[in-house]
Amino acid sequence: MKYPVQIRDIQGSKRLVLPILSRQPRSFGSFEAIIDTGSPRTILGASDSIKLSIPFAKYLSDKALSGFGKGNVPTKKIEKFKLLIRANGGTFKELFTDIVIPDVPSLRNGDNNTFNHALILPSLIGLDFLEINKLSLFIDLNNNLAFLEDSQPKT
Amino acid sequence: MTNQALAEDFRVLETGSSFISKNAKEFGVKYQKKFIAVFDSNLIAVDGNFEVILEKIKKKNIDPSVVLIEYIPSKDQIVLY
C-alpha cells in the first residue's frame, strides 16, 4: 500500500510532509511531520506536544537533543506512541512508534530563548520510524511525487 | 471511534495539509517568523507567539489538537532539520 507524502516548498526549500493522526490515549489530534532521513529518531515537536496536551510528567527523561542550533534540548521518551496514517484509497495504517519529545516543563523554566526556539521546530519522522514500521520511502522531486510504501519482504 | 469518524478526521487533516502546501509561497511572503493556524481549508489565526495563537484558536471554539500549526521561517534563512 502507498501512503501519500506532500512535497511542500517552504521559503524555496522543499520538504516532505506526512499528515498524521495521533491516537495516543489522552492526546488525540492531528499534526504534520517532516520526513528527515538525516534524523535517526522520530521527534514530536514542542508546539505539537503542547497542542496535543501531552502529559509530560508521565514520561521518563531521555537523552538531550542536540543539533538544533541552541545548545542541548532536554527530552522525554514516549514508548509505542499510537499513530494513524492513511493510504491512497482510504485504508488506515496503525503504527506504534517510540518518539522523543522536548521536555516542555523544563524548557519553560529555563532560558526563554531556548524555549522559543524549541517551539518553532517541527515534528520529524526519523529513520527509526521507517525501519520499525517496515516502510520504504519513494521520492521523485522532478515529478512532484513522494510516498511511503509497505516494504516487501526479501525473497 | 468509528471508521467514519476517522475518515472525517483524516479529511480535515489532509485538506488542511494540502491548503498549506498550495499556499506556502504566499504564506512565506506574508507571515515570515510567524505561526499560522489552519483548520480544514481555512487560515484561522496568525501570530508570532505560540501561546497567543493557541488562545486565538480557543476563542474560535476550535480544539487546538485538530488544528495544524506551522511556523513560517524568514525568507533569508536556510533551515536545516
gemmi code that builds the backbone of each chain (N, CA, C; Angstrom):
import gemmi

chains = {
    "A": [
        ("MET", (0.821, -1.196, 0.000), (0.000, 0.000, 0.000), (0.862, 1.256, 0.000)),
        ("LYS", (0.358, 2.323, -0.615), (1.115, 3.569, -0.693), (0.436, 4.643, 0.149)),
        ("TYR", (1.263, 5.400, 0.864), (0.771, 6.455, 1.749), (1.333, 7.782, 1.240)),
        ("PRO", (0.449, 8.664, 0.720), (0.953, 9.873, 0.074), (1.691, 10.804, 1.032)),
        ("VAL", (2.760, 11.388, 0.508), (3.573, 12.373, 1.243), (3.547, 13.659, 0.430)),
        ("GLN", (3.321, 14.769, 1.103), (3.289, 16.051, 0.385), (4.705, 16.579, 0.177)),
        ("ILE", (4.932, 17.186, -0.975), (6.188, 17.904, -1.201), (5.847, 19.381, -1.100)),
        ("ARG", (6.360, 20.014, -0.060), (5.990, 21.415, 0.216), (7.211, 22.311, 0.057)),
        ("ASP", (7.022, 23.407, -0.654), (8.110, 24.367, -0.840), (7.971, 25.466, 0.215)),
        ("ILE", (8.880, 25.444, 1.182), (8.845, 26.445, 2.249), (10.047, 27.369, 2.087)),
        ("GLN", (9.786, 28.599, 1.736), (10.837, 29.605, 1.514), (11.922, 29.089, 0.580)),
        ("GLY", (11.488, 28.453, -0.516), (12.425, 27.994, -1.538), (13.102, 26.668, -1.221)),
        ("SER", (12.753, 26.053, -0.086), (13.332, 24.756, 0.268), (12.227, 23.703, 0.289)),
        ("LYS", (12.476, 22.597, -0.380), (11.444, 21.554, -0.419), (11.496, 20.676, 0.823)),
        ("ARG", (10.329, 20.315, 1.294), (10.191, 19.458, 2.472), (9.203, 18.338, 2.158)),
        ("LEU", (9.433, 17.180, 2.772), (8.485, 16.070, 2.649), (7.619, 16.070, 3.900)),
        ("VAL", (6.319, 16.208, 3.724), (5.414, 16.381, 4.864), (4.404, 15.232, 4.911)),
        ("LEU", (4.324, 14.600, 6.074), (3.389, 13.487, 6.257), (2.282, 13.892, 7.237)),
        ("PRO", (1.009, 13.875, 6.785), (-0.099, 14.153, 7.714), (-0.357, 12.917, 8.590)),
        ("ILE", (-0.506, 13.154, 9.884), (-0.618, 12.050, 10.848), (-1.750, 12.329, 11.838)),
        ("LEU", (-2.489, 11.289, 12.197), (-3.439, 11.394, 13.315), (-2.808, 10.745, 14.539)),
        ("SER", (-2.830, 11.444, 15.657), (-2.398, 10.848, 16.920), (-3.582, 10.119, 17.532)),
        ("ARG", (-3.382, 8.877, 17.878), (-4.402, 8.135, 18.604), (-3.834, 7.665, 19.938)),
        ("GLN", (-2.879, 8.427, 20.431), (-2.299, 8.168, 21.740), (-3.343, 8.531, 22.802)),
        ("PRO", (-3.625, 7.625, 23.747), (-4.609, 7.946, 24.784), (-4.303, 9.288, 25.460)),
        ("ARG", (-5.291, 10.115, 25.679), (-5.234, 11.457, 26.281), (-4.648, 12.509, 25.340)),
        ("SER", (-4.166, 12.095, 24.165), (-3.527, 13.064, 23.262), (-3.981, 12.864, 21.818)),
        ("PHE", (-5.294, 12.702, 21.639), (-5.823, 12.573, 20.286), (-5.666, 13.900, 19.551)),
        ("GLY", (-5.475, 13.819, 18.248), (-5.404, 15.038, 17.448), (-4.676, 14.787, 16.146)),
        ("SER", (-4.303, 15.856, 15.483), (-3.631, 15.718, 14.196), (-2.402, 16.613, 14.168)),
        ("PHE", (-1.435, 16.215, 13.372), (-0.250, 17.044, 13.177), (0.453, 16.618, 11.893)),
        ("GLU", (1.403, 17.431, 11.485), (2.225, 17.089, 10.329), (3.648, 16.852, 10.813)),
        ("ALA", (4.342, 15.941, 10.129), (5.750, 15.716, 10.459), (6.566, 15.756, 9.176)),
        ("ILE", (7.748, 16.342, 9.280), (8.660, 16.381, 8.145), (9.478, 15.098, 8.136)),
        ("ILE", (9.535, 14.451, 6.989), (10.357, 13.232, 6.880), (11.808, 13.666, 6.718)),
        ("ASP", (12.623, 13.286, 7.694), (14.020, 13.726, 7.740), (14.916, 12.484, 7.797)),
        ("THR", (15.426, 12.088, 6.645), (16.243, 10.869, 6.611), (17.611, 11.092, 7.254)),
        ("GLY", (17.919, 12.341, 7.627), (19.157, 12.614, 8.349), (18.987, 12.462, 9.855)),
        ("SER", (17.745, 12.258, 10.303), (17.498, 12.105, 11.738), (17.342, 10.621, 12.085)),
        ("PRO", (18.085, 10.148, 13.068), (17.930, 8.743, 13.448), (16.664, 8.499, 14.265)),
        ("ARG", (16.129, 9.564, 14.856), (14.995, 9.399, 15.773), (13.777, 10.207, 15.306)),
        ("THR", (12.605, 9.755, 15.729), (11.358, 10.459, 15.441), (11.030, 11.382, 16.616)),
        ("ILE", (10.727, 12.624, 16.284), (10.572, 13.650, 17.317), (9.218, 14.348, 17.150)),
        ("LEU", (8.476, 14.438, 18.239), (7.264, 15.249, 18.232), (7.680, 16.629, 18.727)),
        ("GLY", (7.515, 17.647, 17.903), (7.980, 18.989, 18.235), (7.307, 19.537, 19.485)),
        ("ALA", (7.930, 20.553, 20.089), (7.388, 21.144, 21.325), (5.991, 21.714, 21.088)),
        ("SER", (5.796, 22.421, 19.981), (4.491, 23.038, 19.745), (3.420, 21.958, 19.515)),
        ("ASP", (3.764, 20.905, 18.766), (2.783, 19.823, 18.574), (2.521, 19.093, 19.896)),
        ("SER", (3.567, 18.934, 20.725), (3.384, 18.269, 22.031), (2.417, 19.056, 22.916)),
        ("ILE", (2.552, 20.380, 22.902), (1.659, 21.231, 23.714), (0.240, 21.158, 23.148)),
        ("LYS", (0.149, 21.278, 21.830), (-1.153, 21.256, 21.151), (-1.906, 19.958, 21.440)),
        ("LEU", (-1.185, 18.850, 21.522), (-1.813, 17.541, 21.765), (-1.971, 17.247, 23.257)),
        ("SER", (-1.629, 18.224, 24.111), (-1.768, 18.065, 25.569), (-1.035, 16.830, 26.091)),
        ("ILE", (0.184, 16.636, 25.631), (0.977, 15.508, 26.114), (1.194, 15.660, 27.633)),
        ("PRO", (0.886, 14.627, 28.411), (1.112, 14.711, 29.870), (2.598, 14.448, 30.180)),
        ("PHE", (3.400, 15.499, 30.115), (4.860, 15.373, 30.190), (5.335, 14.650, 31.457)),
        ("ALA", (4.658, 14.914, 32.578), (5.109, 14.356, 33.859), (5.070, 12.831, 33.863)),
        ("LYS", (4.261, 12.269, 32.989), (4.062, 10.823, 32.962), (5.260, 10.072, 32.366)),
        ("TYR", (6.129, 10.782, 31.652), (7.180, 10.094, 30.895), (8.571, 10.345, 31.464)),
        ("LEU", (9.447, 9.373, 31.233), (10.806, 9.450, 31.764), (11.709, 10.275, 30.849)),
        ("SER", (12.730, 10.885, 31.478), (13.689, 11.684, 30.701), (14.499, 10.783, 29.789)),
        ("ASP", (14.879, 11.367, 28.659), (15.704, 10.649, 27.694), (16.955, 11.485, 27.431)),
        ("LYS", (17.773, 11.052, 26.461), (18.997, 11.783, 26.141), (18.656, 13.180, 25.625)),
        ("ALA", (19.541, 14.142, 25.892), (19.328, 15.508, 25.397), (19.469, 15.518, 23.881)),
        ("LEU", (18.718, 16.410, 23.279), (18.702, 16.527, 21.823), (19.684, 17.607, 21.424)),
        ("SER", (20.579, 17.293, 20.491), (21.493, 18.326, 20.016), (21.380, 18.428, 18.503)),
        ("GLY", (21.983, 19.476, 17.959), (21.964, 19.649, 16.507), (20.868, 20.585, 16.046)),
        ("PHE", (20.256, 21.282, 16.978), (19.198, 22.206, 16.611), (19.572, 23.661, 16.857)),
        ("GLY", (20.864, 23.921, 16.993), (21.349, 25.299, 16.958), (21.466, 26.009, 18.295)),
        ("LYS", (20.631, 25.672, 19.280), (20.644, 26.436, 20.528), (20.986, 25.524, 21.701)),
        ("GLY", (22.126, 24.886, 21.652), (22.535, 24.017, 22.750), (21.718, 22.749, 22.785)),
        ("ASN", (21.726, 22.088, 23.951), (21.003, 20.832, 24.084), (19.583, 21.064, 24.592)),
        ("VAL", (18.669, 20.280, 24.058), (17.271, 20.383, 24.484), (16.952, 19.155, 25.331)),
        ("PRO", (16.490, 19.336, 26.592), (16.116, 18.178, 27.408), (14.894, 17.480, 26.807)),
        ("THR", (14.884, 16.162, 26.892), (13.781, 15.433, 26.251), (13.183, 14.363, 27.163)),
        ("LYS", (12.063, 13.857, 26.721), (11.437, 12.688, 27.333), (11.117, 11.707, 26.214)),
        ("LYS", (10.893, 10.461, 26.613), (10.618, 9.439, 25.604), (9.240, 8.832, 25.840)),
        ("ILE", (8.479, 8.733, 24.769), (7.200, 8.029, 24.851), (7.344, 6.739, 24.049)),
        ("GLU", (7.129, 5.625, 24.728), (7.236, 4.343, 24.024), (5.896, 3.977, 23.387)),
        ("LYS", (5.983, 3.436, 22.209), (4.814, 2.932, 21.480), (3.694, 3.970, 21.369)),
        ("PHE", (4.063, 5.128, 20.924), (3.082, 6.197, 20.647), (2.186, 5.710, 19.504)),
        ("LYS", (0.884, 5.855, 19.672), (-0.046, 5.290, 18.684), (-0.430, 6.340, 17.633)),
        ("LEU", (-0.199, 5.998, 16.378), (-0.449, 6.923, 15.264), (-1.251, 6.229, 14.176)),
        ("LEU", (-1.862, 7.045, 13.326), (-2.519, 6.519, 12.126), (-2.060, 7.321, 10.921)),
        ("ILE", (-1.787, 6.625, 9.811), (-1.609, 7.298, 8.532), (-2.608, 6.684, 7.557)),
        ("ARG", (-2.858, 7.396, 6.456), (-3.886, 6.890, 5.540), (-3.299, 6.647, 4.150)),
        ("ALA", (-3.664, 5.507, 3.586), (-3.178, 5.134, 2.257), (-4.061, 5.759, 1.182)),
        ("ASN", (-3.533, 5.796, -0.036), (-4.373, 6.112, -1.194), (-5.524, 5.117, -1.183)),
        ("GLY", (-6.725, 5.591, -1.369), (-7.858, 4.667, -1.343), (-8.538, 4.619, 0.007)),
        ("GLY", (-7.909, 5.217, 1.025), (-8.608, 5.414, 2.287), (-8.316, 4.438, 3.407)),
        ("THR", (-7.498, 3.415, 3.154), (-7.204, 2.458, 4.227), (-6.293, 3.088, 5.273)),
        ("PHE", (-6.588, 2.830, 6.542), (-5.754, 3.359, 7.628), (-4.655, 2.365, 7.975)),
        ("LYS", (-3.502, 2.888, 8.385), (-2.447, 2.024, 8.922), (-2.139, 2.496, 10.335)),
        ("GLU", (-2.266, 1.566, 11.276), (-1.989, 1.884, 12.675), (-0.518, 1.608, 12.963)),
        ("LEU", (0.135, 2.547, 13.591), (1.565, 2.432, 13.861), (1.839, 2.691, 15.337)),
        ("PHE", (2.820, 1.987, 15.866), (3.264, 2.245, 17.239), (4.757, 2.569, 17.169)),
        ("THR", (5.120, 3.763, 17.580), (6.492, 4.210, 17.403), (6.996, 4.873, 18.667)),
        ("ASP", (8.223, 4.555, 19.054), (8.848, 5.297, 20.156), (9.173, 6.703, 19.651)),
        ("ILE", (8.802, 7.706, 20.407), (9.113, 9.070, 19.968), (9.801, 9.846, 21.095)),
        ("VAL", (10.549, 10.841, 20.678), (11.214, 11.758, 21.600), (10.397, 13.049, 21.614)),
        ("ILE", (10.193, 13.597, 22.808), (9.513, 14.901, 22.901), (10.401, 15.854, 23.708)),
        ("PRO", (10.472, 17.116, 23.315), (11.183, 18.078, 24.157), (10.505, 18.140, 25.523)),
        ("ASP", (11.296, 18.263, 26.573), (10.748, 18.347, 27.926), (10.244, 19.778, 28.143)),
        ("VAL", (9.017, 20.001, 27.725), (8.461, 21.358, 27.715), (8.437, 22.000, 29.115)),
        ("PRO", (8.017, 21.278, 30.176), (8.041, 21.932, 31.504), (9.433, 22.410, 31.890)),
        ("SER", (10.486, 21.625, 31.598), (11.851, 22.070, 31.903), (12.232, 23.275, 31.054)),
        ("LEU", (11.854, 23.227, 29.797), (12.178, 24.352, 28.898), (11.495, 25.642, 29.345)),
        ("ARG", (10.253, 25.514, 29.812), (9.516, 26.710, 30.282), (10.222, 27.349, 31.477)),
        ("ASN", (10.852, 26.509, 32.303), (11.528, 27.040, 33.492), (12.940, 27.529, 33.207)),
        ("GLY", (13.384, 27.331, 31.986), (14.752, 27.725, 31.652), (14.798, 29.010, 30.851)),
        ("ASP", (15.826, 29.085, 30.030), (16.059, 30.279, 29.231), (14.928, 30.475, 28.209)),
        ("ASN", (14.390, 31.682, 28.144), (13.254, 31.972, 27.275), (13.580, 31.765, 25.793)),
        ("ASN", (14.809, 32.132, 25.417), (15.199, 31.986, 24.006), (15.215, 30.520, 23.582)),
        ("THR", (15.699, 29.658, 24.478), (15.757, 28.223, 24.157), (14.347, 27.669, 23.989)),
        ("PHE", (13.446, 28.078, 24.887), (12.057, 27.616, 24.789), (11.412, 28.095, 23.489)),
        ("ASN", (11.600, 29.379, 23.180), (11.009, 29.910, 21.951), (11.578, 29.232, 20.711)),
        ("HIS", (12.862, 28.901, 20.773), (13.473, 28.208, 19.643), (12.887, 26.803, 19.497)),
        ("ALA", (12.684, 26.128, 20.625), (12.111, 24.772, 20.575), (10.707, 24.796, 19.964)),
        ("LEU", (9.971, 25.866, 20.225), (8.595, 25.947, 19.717), (8.514, 26.009, 18.195)),
        ("ILE", (9.566, 26.520, 17.564), (9.484, 26.656, 16.099), (9.978, 25.399, 15.366)),
        ("LEU", (10.514, 24.450, 16.136), (10.999, 23.229, 15.484), (9.834, 22.294, 15.176)),
        ("PRO", (9.810, 21.764, 13.964), (8.680, 20.898, 13.587), (8.842, 19.481, 14.135)),
        ("SER", (7.799, 18.703, 14.001), (7.905, 17.277, 14.296), (8.641, 16.611, 13.142)),
        ("LEU", (9.460, 15.615, 13.465), (10.296, 14.959, 12.453), (10.076, 13.448, 12.457)),
        ("ILE", (9.952, 12.907, 11.270), (9.950, 11.452, 11.107), (11.384, 11.033, 10.818)),
        ("GLY", (11.954, 10.232, 11.706), (13.331, 9.782, 11.517), (13.400, 8.398, 10.880)),
        ("LEU", (14.612, 7.948, 10.683), (14.815, 6.633, 10.051), (14.231, 5.497, 10.887)),
        ("ASP", (14.207, 5.702, 12.224), (13.663, 4.645, 13.092), (12.207, 4.332, 12.746)),
        ("PHE", (11.462, 5.377, 12.397), (10.041, 5.235, 12.054), (9.883, 4.315, 10.840)),
        ("LEU", (10.730, 4.541, 9.833), (10.628, 3.751, 8.606), (11.024, 2.301, 8.873)),
        ("GLU", (12.052, 2.131, 9.699), (12.556, 0.778, 9.964), (11.559, -0.031, 10.808)),
        ("ILE", (11.119, 0.577, 11.910), (10.235, -0.155, 12.832), (8.898, -0.492, 12.181)),
        ("ASN", (8.394, 0.443, 11.387), (7.081, 0.228, 10.777), (7.154, -0.418, 9.394)),
        ("LYS", (8.367, -0.848, 9.021), (8.569, -1.557, 7.752), (7.990, -0.773, 6.573)),
        ("LEU", (8.449, 0.475, 6.480), (8.006, 1.342, 5.384), (9.211, 1.739, 4.536)),
        ("SER", (8.996, 1.832, 3.245), (10.042, 2.382, 2.383), (9.583, 3.752, 1.893)),
        ("LEU", (10.556, 4.571, 1.510), (10.251, 5.953, 1.095), (10.636, 6.120, -0.361)),
        ("PHE", (9.694, 6.601, -1.162), (9.972, 6.881, -2.567), (9.854, 8.385, -2.786)),
        ("ILE", (10.852, 8.972, -3.441), (10.826, 10.422, -3.719), (11.227, 10.660, -5.171)),
        ("ASP", (10.405, 11.410, -5.898), (10.762, 11.871, -7.242), (10.406, 13.357, -7.294)),
        ("LEU", (11.367, 14.200, -6.881), (11.091, 15.640, -6.803), (10.782, 16.212, -8.181)),
        ("ASN", (11.398, 15.668, -9.205), (11.194, 16.212, -10.548), (9.762, 16.012, -11.042)),
        ("ASN", (9.126, 14.985, -10.546), (7.724, 14.755, -10.921), (6.766, 15.049, -9.765)),
        ("ASN", (7.286, 15.731, -8.753), (6.474, 16.129, -7.602), (5.720, 14.941, -6.988)),
        ("LEU", (6.441, 13.863, -6.782), (5.817, 12.642, -6.284), (6.616, 12.081, -5.112)),
        ("ALA", (5.918, 11.804, -4.021), (6.573, 11.147, -2.882), (5.528, 10.321, -2.139)),
        ("PHE", (5.946, 9.174, -1.667), (5.030, 8.363, -0.868), (5.818, 7.375, -0.010)),
        ("LEU", (5.165, 6.909, 1.025), (5.671, 5.780, 1.803), (4.975, 4.526, 1.288)),
        ("GLU", (5.647, 3.421, 1.412), (5.059, 2.176, 0.922), (5.441, 1.055, 1.864)),
        ("ASP", (4.521, 0.108, 2.057), (4.856, -1.061, 2.881), (6.016, -1.807, 2.231)),
        ("SER", (7.056, -2.061, 3.007), (8.216, -2.755, 2.466), (7.856, -4.194, 2.100)),
        ("GLN", (8.427, -4.651, 1.033), (8.218, -6.045, 0.637), (9.312, -6.895, 1.286)),
        ("PRO", (8.938, -8.027, 1.865), (9.983, -8.880, 2.430), (10.933, -9.372, 1.346)),
        ("LYS", (12.211, -9.555, 1.730), (13.194, -10.059, 0.769), (12.808, -11.449, 0.324)),
        ("THR", (12.972, -11.709, -0.958), (12.638, -13.058, -1.440), (13.926, -13.896, -1.527)),
    ],
    "B": [
        ("MET", (-13.872, 4.901, 18.419), (-14.166, 5.808, 17.307), (-14.442, 4.996, 16.033)),
        ("THR", (-15.469, 5.383, 15.304), (-15.831, 4.619, 14.108), (-14.906, 4.972, 12.943)),
        ("ASN", (-14.901, 4.098, 11.947), (-14.114, 4.370, 10.749), (-14.596, 5.634, 10.047)),
        ("GLN", (-15.897, 5.898, 10.146), (-16.455, 7.096, 9.516), (-15.902, 8.361, 10.183)),
        ("ALA", (-15.824, 8.322, 11.513), (-15.274, 9.471, 12.247), (-13.789, 9.648, 11.934)),
        ("LEU", (-13.071, 8.544, 11.843), (-11.642, 8.621, 11.497), (-11.457, 9.191, 10.096)),
        ("ALA", (-12.315, 8.744, 9.173), (-12.223, 9.239, 7.795), (-12.451, 10.753, 7.768)),
        ("GLU", (-13.379, 11.228, 8.577), (-13.636, 12.674, 8.638), (-12.436, 13.410, 9.244)),
        ("ASP", (-11.826, 12.834, 10.291), (-10.625, 13.450, 10.879), (-9.505, 13.536, 9.835)),
        ("PHE", (-9.351, 12.458, 9.054), (-8.319, 12.472, 8.004), (-8.662, 13.490, 6.917)),
        ("ARG", (-9.947, 13.587, 6.574), (-10.336, 14.554, 5.538), (-9.933, 15.966, 5.956)),
        ("VAL", (-10.251, 16.314, 7.203), (-9.922, 17.666, 7.701), (-8.404, 17.863, 7.710)),
        ("LEU", (-7.690, 16.843, 8.201), (-6.228, 16.924, 8.274), (-5.609, 17.075, 6.884)),
        ("GLU", (-6.013, 16.224, 5.957), (-5.403, 16.241, 4.616), (-5.794, 17.490, 3.834)),
        ("THR", (-7.014, 17.977, 4.058), (-7.424, 19.225, 3.402), (-6.567, 20.380, 3.912)),
        ("GLY", (-6.367, 20.422, 5.219), (-5.535, 21.493, 5.806), (-4.100, 21.411, 5.330)),
        ("SER", (-3.583, 20.197, 5.265), (-2.205, 19.991, 4.842), (-2.019, 20.427, 3.386)),
        ("SER", (-2.965, 20.051, 2.522), (-2.897, 20.466, 1.114), (-3.039, 21.986, 0.986)),
        ("PHE", (-3.896, 22.565, 1.811), (-4.109, 24.016, 1.781), (-2.797, 24.753, 2.105)),
        ("ILE", (-2.069, 24.250, 3.101), (-0.789, 24.891, 3.442), (0.196, 24.736, 2.286)),
        ("SER", (0.270, 23.540, 1.723), (1.210, 23.308, 0.616), (0.890, 24.228, -0.567)),
        ("LYS", (-0.392, 24.319, -0.911), (-0.786, 25.144, -2.067), (-0.490, 26.615, -1.843)),
        ("ASN", (-0.587, 27.049, -0.605), (-0.419, 28.485, -0.310), (0.927, 28.794, 0.339)),
        ("ALA", (1.847, 27.833, 0.310), (3.113, 28.000, 1.039), (3.894, 29.236, 0.585)),
        ("LYS", (3.881, 29.487, -0.725), (4.645, 30.650, -1.223), (4.054, 31.952, -0.698)),
        ("GLU", (2.741, 32.057, -0.770), (2.072, 33.273, -0.273), (2.298, 33.438, 1.233)),
        ("PHE", (2.164, 32.354, 1.979), (2.387, 32.424, 3.428), (3.833, 32.822, 3.728)),
        ("GLY", (4.754, 32.340, 2.884), (6.170, 32.659, 3.074), (6.462, 34.134, 2.918)),
        ("VAL", (5.666, 34.808, 2.118), (5.844, 36.260, 1.919), (5.141, 37.027, 3.043)),
        ("LYS", (3.904, 36.629, 3.334), (3.064, 37.410, 4.271), (3.367, 37.168, 5.742)),
        ("TYR", (3.777, 35.937, 6.078), (3.804, 35.582, 7.502), (5.163, 35.096, 8.004)),
        ("GLN", (6.222, 35.711, 7.497), (7.565, 35.314, 7.944), (7.707, 35.463, 9.454)),
        ("LYS", (8.355, 34.492, 10.070), (8.619, 34.458, 11.510), (7.334, 34.471, 12.346)),
        ("LYS", (6.278, 33.923, 11.758), (5.011, 33.823, 12.491), (4.493, 32.377, 12.437)),
        ("PHE", (3.647, 32.049, 13.411), (2.923, 30.782, 13.369), (1.613, 31.012, 12.613)),
        ("ILE", (1.267, 30.042, 11.770), (-0.055, 30.090, 11.140), (-0.859, 28.891, 11.656)),
        ("ALA", (-2.170, 29.101, 11.776), (-3.057, 28.011, 12.226), (-4.067, 27.747, 11.122)),
        ("VAL", (-4.139, 26.494, 10.684), (-5.026, 26.119, 9.582), (-5.955, 24.998, 10.048)),
        ("PHE", (-7.240, 25.209, 9.788), (-8.237, 24.179, 10.085), (-9.058, 23.950, 8.832)),
        ("ASP", (-9.089, 22.698, 8.362), (-9.752, 22.380, 7.096), (-9.086, 23.240, 6.011)),
        ("SER", (-9.846, 23.986, 5.237), (-9.181, 24.807, 4.214), (-9.239, 26.288, 4.583)),
        ("ASN", (-9.073, 26.568, 5.873), (-9.144, 27.958, 6.337), (-7.945, 28.321, 7.195)),
        ("LEU", (-7.406, 29.499, 6.907), (-6.385, 30.075, 7.781), (-7.139, 30.766, 8.908)),
        ("ILE", (-7.034, 30.242, 10.132), (-7.891, 30.755, 11.197), (-7.163, 31.693, 12.158)),
        ("ALA", (-5.830, 31.680, 12.155), (-5.103, 32.598, 13.060), (-3.648, 32.708, 12.615)),
        ("VAL", (-3.072, 33.857, 12.914), (-1.651, 34.114, 12.645), (-1.114, 34.886, 13.836)),
        ("ASP", (0.043, 34.486, 14.337), (0.674, 35.262, 15.404), (2.150, 34.861, 15.539)),
        ("GLY", (2.944, 35.773, 16.037), (4.366, 35.498, 16.246), (4.629, 34.737, 17.537)),
        ("ASN", (3.605, 34.624, 18.380), (3.762, 33.983, 19.681), (2.896, 32.722, 19.741)),
        ("PHE", (3.511, 31.601, 20.078), (2.779, 30.330, 20.056), (1.626, 30.304, 21.063)),
        ("GLU", (1.899, 30.811, 22.265), (0.844, 30.780, 23.298), (-0.357, 31.647, 22.872)),
        ("VAL", (-0.059, 32.751, 22.207), (-1.132, 33.646, 21.759), (-1.966, 32.979, 20.668)),
        ("ILE", (-1.285, 32.288, 19.759), (-2.056, 31.649, 18.671), (-2.959, 30.543, 19.243)),
        ("LEU", (-2.488, 29.846, 20.282), (-3.353, 28.844, 20.925), (-4.615, 29.507, 21.489)),
        ("GLU", (-4.432, 30.663, 22.126), (-5.583, 31.390, 22.686), (-6.540, 31.823, 21.581)),
        ("LYS", (-5.981, 32.300, 20.460), (-6.825, 32.738, 19.339), (-7.663, 31.573, 18.794)),
        ("ILE", (-7.052, 30.385, 18.741), (-7.776, 29.200, 18.251), (-8.915, 28.852, 19.218)),
        ("LYS", (-8.585, 28.873, 20.518), (-9.600, 28.517, 21.523), (-10.764, 29.507, 21.507)),
        ("LYS", (-10.458, 30.789, 21.253), (-11.527, 31.808, 21.214), (-12.496, 31.566, 20.069)),
        ("LYS", (-12.038, 30.828, 19.055), (-12.925, 30.495, 17.934), (-13.682, 29.186, 18.210)),
        ("ASN", (-13.578, 28.710, 19.441), (-14.230, 27.457, 19.846), (-13.781, 26.259, 19.008)),
        ("ILE", (-12.512, 26.269, 18.647), (-11.939, 25.127, 17.922), (-10.889, 24.497, 18.832)),
        ("ASP", (-10.888, 23.177, 18.883), (-9.906, 22.448, 19.697), (-8.535, 22.515, 19.007)),
        ("PRO", (-7.521, 23.099, 19.649), (-6.204, 23.215, 19.001), (-5.618, 21.880, 18.541)),
        ("SER", (-6.030, 20.772, 19.173), (-5.429, 19.483, 18.814), (-5.764, 19.057, 17.381)),
        ("VAL", (-6.806, 19.650, 16.797), (-7.158, 19.276, 15.417), (-6.771, 20.359, 14.412)),
        ("VAL", (-6.036, 21.353, 14.896), (-5.598, 22.460, 14.027), (-4.129, 22.245, 13.670)),
        ("LEU", (-3.782, 22.504, 12.409), (-2.375, 22.432, 12.008), (-1.723, 23.780, 12.300)),
        ("ILE", (-0.653, 23.749, 13.073), (0.057, 24.992, 13.421), (1.472, 24.878, 12.861)),
        ("GLU", (1.819, 25.818, 12.029), (3.145, 25.747, 11.388), (3.867, 27.075, 11.528)),
        ("TYR", (5.175, 26.988, 11.771), (5.998, 28.199, 11.848), (6.564, 28.488, 10.461)),
        ("ILE", (6.430, 29.734, 10.028), (6.960, 30.143, 8.729), (8.302, 30.832, 8.956)),
        ("PRO", (9.378, 30.222, 8.502), (10.694, 30.850, 8.745), (10.892, 32.101, 7.889)),
        ("SER", (11.936, 32.823, 8.223), (12.271, 34.017, 7.458), (12.780, 33.609, 6.075)),
        ("LYS", (12.570, 34.518, 5.097), (12.992, 34.231, 3.722), (14.515, 34.141, 3.622)),
        ("ASP", (15.219, 34.873, 4.491), (16.690, 34.858, 4.378), (17.346, 33.776, 5.237)),
        ("GLN", (16.586, 32.803, 5.708), (17.169, 31.704, 6.476), (17.089, 30.400, 5.679)),
        ("ILE", (18.142, 29.618, 5.761), (18.045, 28.238, 5.273), (17.925, 27.382, 6.530)),
        ("VAL", (16.805, 26.721, 6.678), (16.576, 25.938, 7.890), (16.868, 24.472, 7.599)),
        ("LEU", (17.775, 23.915, 8.390), (18.127, 22.502, 8.201), (17.545, 21.687, 9.343)),
        ("TYR", (16.750, 20.702, 9.041), (16.395, 19.690, 10.027), (16.261, 18.384, 9.309)),
    ],
}
model = gemmi.Model(1)
for chain_id, residues in chains.items():
    chain = gemmi.Chain(chain_id)
    for i, (resn, *xyz) in enumerate(residues, 1):
        res = gemmi.Residue()
        res.name, res.seqid = resn, gemmi.SeqId(i, " ")
        for name, pos in zip(("N", "CA", "C"), xyz):
            atom = gemmi.Atom()
            atom.name, atom.element = name, gemmi.Element(name[0])
            atom.pos, atom.b_iso = gemmi.Position(*pos), 0.0
            res.add_atom(atom)
        chain.add_residue(res)
    model.add_chain(chain)
structure = gemmi.Structure()
structure.add_model(model)
structure.setup_entities()
